[in-house]
Amino acid sequence: MRRQLIAIHLKEWEYRGTPDDLGRLMAYHFEFDSANHVLRGLLVGTITDEVLKEFYRISEKYIALTNPRSTVTDMSSVTSLEVSAQTIRELANLPPVLADPSRKRCIIAPTAQAFGMARMFELQGQETRPNLHVVRTQREAWAILGVIKPKFELVQVD
């Protein structure tokens, strides 16, 4: 029996696979722009405390693999943010996953709730992340990073 392939488009991300595999999708994935050395983590769907903590932990592996000059956390495809202020404070008090404080990092947070949580993270961790910028659009993030036309490819860590 042949398995039917499907395609799902979420903003700039596309899933191609079988309907059976769709149920195993993570609430995040990582992409890398090798020309501009930008690592982007995209959060998708419902984000809980557990998902956000896991995203933060696994980001270290992707940073080690790609050694980016800058990072972007994109919350444009988040449909529900079920994260406590306590979790935001805990994550902000951890050492940054991008250790070099001179490297720029952006959080794209288009909704009021996501923007508020991201700003809380920014303020709580401003001493260890002085080049963290919270913005509402990708255009703002690319301007801060000096990127004209980003070209991302999916990155997977085994």
PEDAUR-V832836 format. One record per helix or strand. SS is the DSSP state (2 for helix, 1 for strand). FROM is the first residue (numbers start at 0). LEN is the number of residues. If there is no record, write none. Layout:
ss: (SS | SS)
from: (FROM | FROM)
len: (LEN | LEN)
This chain:
ss: (1 | 1 | 2 | 1 | 1 | 2 | 1 | 2 | 1 | 2 | 1 | 2 | 1)
from: (4 | 12 | 18 | 27 | 37 | 48 | 69 | 84 | 103 | 111 | 131 | 137 | 152)
len: (6 | 6 | 4 | 6 | 11 | 18 | 13 | 9 | 5 | 13 | 4 | 8 | 3)
